């Protein structure tokens, strides 16, 4: 298992298939949640500190952006 943020992310070993996109989405969401906590929930400041458009921060935090193609 790999540790990102507070909780480990399970990554299958051996012949297991890894859903990299899901791991990245989970990591992105945790980074944003941590920054929101550090900024006392101030989305504008969190977005600036992460160099993200505010809409992107809100969408990722709400689970609204999918990286599926």
C-alpha positions, 0 to 999 in steps of 0.5 A: 500500500502507498500512503497519501495524506492521512489514509493509505491507498490500496494498490494491488500487487502482483497481477492486480490491475491498477486504476491510476486515474482513480488513484490520482483523483483520490490524491487530488481530492485529499490535497484539496481537502487538506488545503481547505482545512489549512485555509479554514475552508476559504476556497479562494485562498486554497485555490490560489495556494494550489495555483488552481482556478477556483472552479477546478478546486470546487469541482474536484472537492465536490467530486464533479471532475472526471478525468475519464476520456 
